[in-house]
Amino acid sequence: MDGRELAAGARTGIGRYVLEVLRAASQDGWHCMVYGDDSTRLDVTLPNATFRVLNRRWTPWWDQVTLPRHLARDRVSVFLSPYYKGPLFAPCPVVLTIHDLFFITYLGKRRLVYDAVMTRLARLYANRAAAILADSEYSKRAIVERLGINPAKVTVIPIPLSAEFQETPLSDDVRHRYGITAPYILYVGNFKPHKNLPRLLHAFAGLSEPLRKSHQLILAGGDQDYRPALQKLAQQLGLADRVLFPGLIEDRDLPLLYSGCALFVLPSLEEGFGLPALEAMACGAPVVAANRAAIPEVVGEAATLFDPEDIAAITSAMATVLTEAEINKSLRCRGRLRAKEFSMDRSTGRLLALLREISAGR
């Protein structure tokens, strides 16, 4: 497996996916070869897993020359990439994971030359692959339509939800460490434009004064590129003392923050899956989320949905869940049940079965 997403000091959604697949495979008796570069760290101990650092040099060289050489040397029977790309001439079958197509067209912004090149490359990788994994039916439709891939080649397997996400009391120590001083509305993720956080800030500002003054809005994530603009907007809206940017949350603390929140919100304009909403549900948090992309498919009827481009609708959804006790309680119960449908065993079991089928006879 390509493990480069396991970079030191960072944990992305793809990185979590890589770890859960590796955990499941090694526990199932697979011998896992994890390939990384000098910035990769495998911080967990996995039985039957070997970590190899390959010279980074130039990324395309790593992908197409260095990696295939090691796949042959290690006699790998199947290679799983957590990305849309993989070695074009590999000594074993290659399985790609295409989470979304943001790398081609981002929020409808067309860059003619760049998009054309990336589309051709993605088609080339997809056509050479033995199979393609998609996180959702939404992503599968986009892959089939945009890349012209046979639907039979694309298998939908949801991202596995780790067992660590369960209700865990939020301790005073964790509250103090992250600066939490009041009941809070929580968002977890990066701060890129498709996450729609400026509208979320405006929606929070639109809450009634008692709700706004009695709650904090916590925007949790290590994204330093887009954070200053959000901090500036919060200040302009008079929310500087109500909006908290705690930075990257430690893995061990994340279930506690989900469990302790009054409300979790996912306002994204685009998502290939929407894992934080499921993580929050598993921890007993009521969830409100955008009615776009793969989000409705993932949350089902266990969340309150809103139009993410309608600031008043976001405000109304948050206010309703914060003030209506029965709705709040119902969302918590339905969320826990919904999260159980995405158990690690269910998702990774299907993935390992597919890999076993592809590697049969090698």
N, C-alpha and C positions, 0 to 999 in steps of 0.2 A: 504494500500500500504506500502511496505517496503521503508522507507525514509532514510535509513542509509547513502545513497550517499550524503545527504545534510549535509556534515561535515562542521564544523566551519572553515572559512578561506580558503575554497577550492570550486571550481566549476568545475566539470567534465562534459563530454558529457552526461553521464548517469544521473548526477544530473540535468542537463537542461531538459532532457527527463522527469524525475520525476516531476519537477515543472510544466512543460507545461501540463502534464496529470492531475495533481492535479488542476491546474487553470481551465481547461476545465470541469472537472467533477464537481467541486464545483459550477461553473457558470451554469451548466446544472441542478442543483438541487440535485445532489448526496450528501449524507452525507459521507464524507471521513474520514477514520481513518488512520492517518499517524503514523507508528511505527518506533521509532528510539532508539538509545542508548545515553549514556552520552556525546558523541562527536557530536551528531546531532543537527542542528539548523534549524528551519523553520523560515526564516527571512522575509517572506512575510505574509500578512494577507489575508486569504482565507475564504470566507463565507462558512459555513457548513463544515468546516474542524476542526478536533480534533487531536491534536498532543500528542502522548503518548511516554514517555521515559521508555523503558524496561531495566531491569538490564542486562548488557552485559555479565558478567561472561565469559563463554567460547562460542565462536561463534556457534559451532554446537548445543550447548544447547539452545542458543537464537533462532536458526532456528527451532529446532525440538521439544522443550519443552515449553519454555517461550512464544514464539509467538503463537503456537496453543492454549494455554490456554487463551490468551487474545482474540484471534479470536472468541472462543466460548463465553467468557464472554461478549464481545461487540456485539455478534449476527451478525457478519459480513456475508454478503451474497455472496461476491466473493473477493478473495485476488489476487492482482496484484504484482508480483515480477519483478523488473527491471533487474534481473539476471537470470542465467541459473538454479538456485536452488530455492527451496521453501520447506515448510513443507511437509513431506511425509504423515503424518496422520493429515490432517486438517479437521475442522468441516464444511468447505465450499469448493467450487471449487477453485482451484489454477490455475492461468494463469501465465506462465513464459515468460520472454522476453529474447531471446538469440540473442544478438547483433552480436556475432562472436564466433569462436571456438579457440581464442588465448589461452584460459586457458588450452587447451589440447596440441596442437602442435604449438609452436611459431616459425615462420620463418623456418619451416622445421626441427627444432632441435628436434630429437626424444629422449625422456627419457623413456625407455621402461616400467619400473615399474610405474613411475608417470603417464605417458600417459594412461596406461592400467587402472589404478585406476580411474583417472579422467573421462575416457570414460565410464566406468561402472557406476560411480556416475551420470554422465550427462544423460545416458540412463535411469537410475532409476528415476531421477527427471522428465525427459521428459515423460516417460510412465505413471507416476502417475498424471501428470498435466491434467487439463481439456482441455487446449489449449496452443499453443505456438505462440508467436509473433516473427517475424523476420523483420529486418529493410529493407531488400532488397531480391530480387530473388537470388542473389549471396549467401547470408547467408542462405536462405532456402535450396538451393541445398546442401550446406555443412552440414547443420543440418540433412537433410534426408539421405544423403549418409553416413555420419560418425556415426550417432547415430541410424540408422535403423528405423527412425520414419515414420509413414504413412504420405505422403504429405498432405493429407486432414486435418491433425491435426495442420498444420503450416500455419498461415495466415501472409501474407506480408503487413505490414502497415508502411510506411516511418515515420521516426522521424519528429514530427511537427516542423515547422519553426516559431519561435515566431514573433509576429507582431512588436516587437521593432526593428527588423533588417530592416531598411530602410535608404535611403540616408540622412545623417546628417552631416552638415559642421564640419570639424575638427577645433576646436578652438585653438588659440595660447596657451591657458592655458594647454590644454591636450598635445599639442606638447612639451611644456616645461616640463611638469610633467614626461613624458616618455623619454625625451632626444632626440626627433626627430628634426633633423636639416636640412634635405634634403628630396627630393622625395624618396619614399621607396617602397621596395618589402617586402610583409608581409607574414609570416607564423604564424599560431595560432594552438597550440596543445601541447601535451607532447613531450618529446625528446627521447622516447624509440627507439630501433634499427629499428623497422618496419616503423618508420616515415622517415627514409632515409635521415636524415639531413646532415651527412657528405658529401654525394654526392651533396646535394644542395649547401653546402659551396664551394666545388670544382667547381661546375657549375657557381656560382657567381664569383669566381676568374677567370673563363674563359671568362667573358664578356669583351668587348673591354674596353680599359682604360678610354675613356670618359664616358661610361655608368657606369662603376664600381666606378669611382670617383665622379660621380654626383648623385649616389643613395646610400641609406643605405639598408642593409638587416636586417629586424627586425624579430627575432625569439622570439615570445611571448608565454610564458607559465611559470608555477610555478614549473616545474620539476627540482629539485635540484640534483637528483642522476646522471643524464647524462649531466648536463650543463657544469661542469668543463672540460670534454673531448672535448666538442664542442668549448668552449672558447680557449682551447689550440690549437685545429686545426685551428681556425680562426687566431690565432696569427702566427702559422707556415706558413700559406698561405699569410701572410702580410695583413690581413684584419681586424686587431684588431680595427682600427679606422672607419671601414665601417660596421661592424656587431654589432647590438645592441641587448642586452638581457634585456628587460624591466621588466621581471618577470611576475607575474600574472596580467592580465588586469582586471580592475574593470568592472563588468557587464554593467554599464551605459556608459562606455567609448568604449566598443567593437564595437558597430555600427559606431562610429566616426572613429576609426582606420581603419575599413574596407572601409568606404566611402572615406577616404583620401589617400588610398594607390594607387601607380601607377600600381601595379600588385599584385595579390594574388597567391601564389603557394602552391600546395598540392602534395608533391613528394612521398607519402607513397607507400610501397611495398604491404601492406595489409590494407584494410579498410572494415569493415562490412557495412559502409554507407558513411561517409565523410561529416558530417554536416558543418564544417567550410567553405567548398567550396560553399555550398548553402547560408550560412549566408553572405559571401562576395558578391555573385551575387545579393542578395536582396538589398545590399547596393550600388550597381552600380559598383563594382570593376570588372575589367577584370580578368579572372581566367585561369591559366595554371595548369594542373594536370596530375598525372600518369595514364597510360592506364591499370591499374591493378585492380583486385578484383571488388568491387561494384562501384568504382568511375565512370567509363564510364556510367553505368546504371543510376547513380544519376545526373550527369551533362549533359547527353545527348549531343547535338551538341552545347551547350552554352559555352564550354571551349576548349582550345587548349590542346590536349593530347600528352604525350611523354612517351618514354620508361624510367622508373625510374632507370634502371641499366646502362643507357647510359648517361654519364655526358655531352658529347657534345650535345646530343639531348635536355637535360634540358636547357643548355646554349642557344641553338638556339631558343627554344620556348620562353624563357624569352626575348631575344634580339628582336625577331620579334614583340612581342606584345608591347615592350617599344618603338620601333622605327617606326612601321607602324601604322600611325594614323587611317586609315580606318579599319584595323583589330582590333585595340584597341576599336574603337567606336562600331563596330559590336558585339564584345564580351560583352561589357557593356549592349547593348540593349537586346541581346539574353539571357544574364544572368538574367536580371530583369524578363523577361517573364518566364524563366525556374523556377525561385524561386517561382513564384506565383502558380505553380502546386503543391507545397508542403506546402500550407497554413495550419495554425494550425487547422482551422475548418475542413478542408478536412481530415487530418490525425486523429486528436483526435475524430472527429465525428464517423469515422469507428471503432476506438478502443472502444468508449463508447457503440456503437451498439453491438459489440461483447460481451462486459462485461454484457450488459443488457440481451442479449440472454442467456448467460451462467447462470446468476443468476435468471432467470425467475422462478417464483414459490417459491422462498425461502423467 
